[in-house]
Amino acid sequence: MKIEDFIAKLEEEYEDIAPGTLKPQSVFREVFEWSSINALILIALVKTEYDVVINAEDIAASKTIEDLYKIIQARVQ
C-alpha cells in the first residue's frame, strides 16, 4: 500500500474533495467539514479496502493524512 493510493481512495470516497487536493501533510479535519458521519465513512473505507479496523481514538490521535496512513499501514497483515 502506498500513501498515494490511500489519498486517491479518500478523494474518491469524499465527494467534497477534488482529486489532487490532499497531500500527506494535509490536516484532514481542515480539508472539509469533519463530522461523525465522515468518521464512520473513513472507518468503513479502511475496513473495506484494507481489512483494517480503526476507531474513533485512532482518528482523534491523527492530525494529518500521513498519521492515519501510518496507523493503517502498521495494522495491514
Secondary structure, DSSP 8 states (H G I E B T S, - for coil): --HHHHHHHHHHH-TTS-TT---TT-BHHHHTT--HHHHHHHHHHHHHHH-----HHHHHH--BHHHHHHHHHHH--
